[in-house]
């Protein structure tokens, strides 16, 4: 976890695996909460082989909303190759009450995170 002015950042690195990714989600949310953070930027650009299935993306959204209830906003930073054209994970999470958006531009992600 990296502290920035007004928000915390988690960076996910290494080869993608569904169970590992879910654990990283939980760890970063808990760390943010323990540090009294409410705004979290999750940078997954360092993940290799990031090609989750539709079912996995659905599970990310469902689980992310469940564990992030105490956070005000979450921004996900992805590379162009990692993006989901249907934005399924963020759609599922937003439908469950989480304020979350995915970005490929870091500046836009931070701007949204800090200013909604």
C-alpha positions as CSV (number, residue, x, y, z in Angstrom):
1,X,0.0,0.0,0.0
2,X,1.2,3.4,-0.9
3,X,-0.1,6.6,0.8
4,X,-0.9,9.5,-1.5
5,X,-2.5,12.9,-0.7
6,X,-6.1,12.0,0.1
7,X,-6.1,8.3,-0.9
8,X,-4.3,4.9,-0.7
9,X,-3.0,2.9,-3.6
10,X,-2.6,-0.9,-3.9
11,X,-0.5,-2.3,-6.7
12,X,-1.2,-5.9,-7.9
13,X,1.9,-7.6,-9.4
14,X,2.7,-11.0,-10.8
15,X,0.8,-13.6,-12.8
16,X,-3.0,-13.5,-12.6
17,X,-4.8,-16.2,-10.7
18,X,-8.5,-15.9,-9.6
19,X,-8.0,-17.0,-6.0
20,X,-4.9,-14.8,-5.6
21,X,-6.7,-11.8,-7.1
22,X,-9.6,-12.1,-4.7
23,X,-7.1,-12.3,-1.8
24,X,-5.3,-9.2,-3.1
25,X,-8.7,-7.4,-3.2
26,X,-9.4,-8.4,0.4
27,X,-5.9,-7.5,1.6
28,X,-5.9,-4.0,0.0
29,X,-9.4,-3.1,1.2
30,X,-8.6,-4.2,4.8
31,X,-5.3,-2.3,4.7
32,X,-7.0,0.8,3.5
33,X,-9.7,0.5,6.3
34,X,-7.0,-0.1,9.0
35,X,-5.3,3.1,7.9
36,X,-8.7,5.0,8.2
37,X,-8.8,5.4,4.4
38,X,-12.0,5.8,2.4
39,X,-10.6,6.2,-1.1
40,X,-8.7,3.4,-2.8
41,X,-6.9,3.2,-6.1
42,X,-6.2,-0.3,-7.3
43,X,-3.5,-0.5,-10.0
44,X,-3.6,-3.9,-11.7
45,X,-1.4,-3.0,-14.7
46,X,1.4,-5.0,-13.2
47,X,-0.5,-8.2,-13.5
48,X,0.5,-10.6,-16.3
49,X,-1.9,-12.9,-18.0
50,X,-4.9,-10.9,-16.8
51,X,-7.7,-12.5,-18.8
52,X,-10.5,-13.3,-16.3
53,X,-13.5,-15.1,-17.5
54,X,-17.0,-13.5,-17.5
55,X,-17.9,-15.5,-14.4
56,X,-14.7,-14.3,-12.7
57,X,-15.5,-10.7,-13.5
58,X,-18.9,-11.1,-12.1
59,X,-17.4,-12.6,-8.9
60,X,-15.0,-9.6,-8.7
61,X,-17.8,-7.2,-8.7
62,X,-19.9,-9.1,-6.2
63,X,-17.1,-9.7,-3.8
64,X,-15.6,-6.2,-4.2
65,X,-18.9,-4.6,-3.3
66,X,-19.3,-6.9,-0.3
67,X,-15.8,-6.3,1.2
68,X,-15.6,-2.6,0.3
69,X,-18.8,-1.4,2.1
70,X,-16.8,1.0,4.3
71,X,-15.0,2.7,1.5
72,X,-16.3,5.8,-0.2
73,X,-14.9,5.2,-3.6
74,X,-12.6,2.7,-5.5
75,X,-10.9,3.4,-8.8
76,X,-9.4,0.5,-10.8
77,X,-6.5,1.3,-13.1
78,X,-6.0,-1.1,-16.0
79,X,-4.1,-1.3,-19.2
80,X,-6.0,-1.1,-22.5
81,X,-5.5,-4.9,-23.0
82,X,-6.9,-5.6,-19.5
83,X,-10.2,-3.7,-19.9
84,X,-13.5,-5.4,-20.2
85,X,-15.6,-3.8,-23.0
86,X,-18.8,-4.7,-21.0
87,X,-17.4,-3.4,-17.7
88,X,-19.1,-6.3,-16.0
89,X,-17.2,-6.2,-12.7
90,X,-17.8,-2.5,-12.1
91,X,-21.4,-2.8,-13.2
92,X,-22.0,-5.7,-10.7
93,X,-20.3,-3.8,-7.9
94,X,-22.2,-0.5,-8.6
95,X,-25.5,-2.4,-8.6
96,X,-24.6,-3.5,-5.1
97,X,-23.9,0.0,-3.9
98,X,-20.1,0.4,-4.4
99,X,-18.9,3.6,-6.0
100,X,-16.4,2.2,-8.4
101,X,-15.0,3.0,-11.9
102,X,-12.3,1.5,-14.1
103,X,-9.8,3.7,-15.9
104,X,-6.9,3.3,-18.3
105,X,-5.7,6.9,-17.5
106,X,-4.1,7.4,-14.1
107,X,-4.7,11.1,-13.9
108,X,-8.5,10.6,-14.7
109,X,-8.7,7.8,-12.1
110,X,-7.1,10.0,-9.3
111,X,-9.3,13.0,-10.3
112,X,-12.5,10.9,-10.1
113,X,-11.3,9.3,-6.8
114,X,-10.7,12.6,-5.1
115,X,-13.5,14.6,-6.6
116,X,-16.2,12.1,-7.5
